[in-house]
């Protein structure tokens, strides 16, 4: 009886491990700071973070091995500009981490999902159709112009002391910094914050 129970436990452990297993992939390119990174991203869960290295790296994971195998990632470098695209199944289990030099200009378009941008100084032009968009803006006084809008949801711009909710929410802000920030979301929640503050 004890051996049968042990065998059953072993089978359950294998089943749980198989369910928790993920498939992954990665792509890396050399790319210097002070460049422009343009991204066209398939639906998924994304985290874009700034690093103190002259490279761009993309890592992705998926619980479904078949979905992970269908992910296509391309990064083309032309001087100080990099074009990054991801493609694949519209699978909510797809998770991407994208590392770029911390001093970079960003142009990002994501169809749907969740997008977090952290620790990047530079111009930011970001649009998302549906989901949650979180941008660590650093210091408000780094910017000379900020505009943010969403069609439906909540807008939490704590870095600029602005909070709005409902339909067709937006704001414009002008400062004396060097950078421009544009953020647009059709439906979901939009957060503009400083990473040093508690959220």
N, C-alpha and C positions, 0 to 999 in steps of 0.2 A: 504493500500500500504506500509506504514511504517513498519508494522508488518511482511509483506512478505520479505521486504529487510533485516530486522533484522534476520529473520529465515535463509535467504540465507547466510548472513555473518557468522552466527553461524555454519552452515554446512561447509562453507569454512574453518573456523578456526579449526574445528574438523579434516577435511581432511588434512590440513597442519600439524597439530600436529601428526597425524598418520604417515605421511610420514617422519617426523623428529624423530619419536620415535626410540629408539635403544634397542636391547636386549643385556644383558651382563652376564658375569660370572667371577668367580675368584677362585684362588687356592693359598694357602699359606703353607710354610713349614719352620720350624726352620733350620737355617744353619749358621754356624760361618764364620767369616772373615778368610782370608788366605787359602781358599779352592779353588777347581777347579770346575767350572760349565760347563758342556757339554750340548749343545743345538742342537736339530734336529727339525727344524721348518718348518711348512707348509707355503705355499705362503700367504703373507699378509703384512700389514704395522706394523713394530715393532719399539719400542723404549725400549732400555735396559739401565737402569740407576743405578748408584751406590748410596747406601744409608748408613747411619751410624747406621744400625741395623743388628742384627744377624738373618736374615731371607731372604727367597726368596718369592716373591709374583708375581703372574701373574694375570692381569686383561684383559679381552677382551670384545669388543663390536662389534655389527653388526647391520646394518639397517634392515636386513632380519632376522626375528625371527627364521625362519626355519634353516637358515645357522648357526646362533648362537647356536641353539640346537644341531647341529651336531659337534660342536667343542669338541675335546677330548684333554685334557691337563693332563700330568702325570709328577710328580716330585718324583724321588727316591733318597733318601739320604743314602750314605754309608760312614760313617766317614767324611772325609774332601772332599768327592767328591759328586757332585749332577748331576744327569742325568735328563734333562728336555726335553720333547717332546710335540709338538702340532700337531694335525691332524684335518682334517675336509675338507669342500668344498674349492675349489680354488676360493675364492670370494674376489674381490679386496676391498670390503667394510669391511673386517675383520681387526680390529685394536687391537694390543696387546701392553700392557705396562708390562715390566718385571723388577722388582726391585731385585737387588742382593747386598750383602755387597760391599762397595766401594773398599775394598782390596780383589780382587778375580782374579783368572786366568780364562780366557774365551776361550772356543772352540765352535764356532758357525757355523752351516751350515743351510743356508736358500735357498730354491729352487728359489723363485722369489718374488719380491716386493720391499719394501723400508725398510732399516734398519739403525737406528741411535743408536750409543753407546756413552754414556756420563758419565763422572765423575767416571771412574773405573780405578784403578791402578793395574797393574799386567800384566802377559803375555796375549797376544791376538792372537788367530788363527781364522780368520774369512773368510769365503768364501760364495759368493752369485752368482747364475747363471745369473740372469738378474734383473736389477732395479738400484736403487741408494743406495750406501753404504757410510755412514758418520760415522767416528770414531774420537771422541775427544781423542787425544793421551796424553793430559796433557802436560808435558814438554818433549822436544826432548831428553834432556840429561838423562831421565829416562831409555833409551833403549840402549842395547848393539848391537842389530841387528834388522834391519827393512828390509823387502822385500814386495813390493807391485806390482801388475800386473793386467792388464785387456786386453781383446782381442779387444774390440771395445768401444770407448768412450773417456771421458776426465779424466785425473788423476790430481787432485789438492792436492798436499801434501804441503800445506803452512807451516805446522809445521817444514818441512824439506827444505823449499824453493825450491821445485821442482814442475814444471808444465809441463804436457805433454798432447797431444791430438792425436787422430787418431787410427790406428790399432796396436795391439800388443805393448802396452806401458808398461814399467816396470822400477823399480829402486831398488837398494840395498844401504843400509846406515849402517854404523858402528859407534857405540859410546862407551861410558864407563859406561853406566847405568846397571841396574840389569835385565831388562825385554827384552822380544822378541816380535816383532810384525810381523805377517804375514797376509796380506790382498789380496784376489784375487776376481776378478769380471770378468765374461765373457763378458757381454754387459751392458753398462750403464755408470754412472758417479761415480767416487771414490774420496772421500774427506778425507784427514787426516789433522786435524786441532787442534788447541788448543782452548778450549771453551772460553778463555779470549779474543781471537781476534775476530774482527768483520768479518762476512762472507757475 
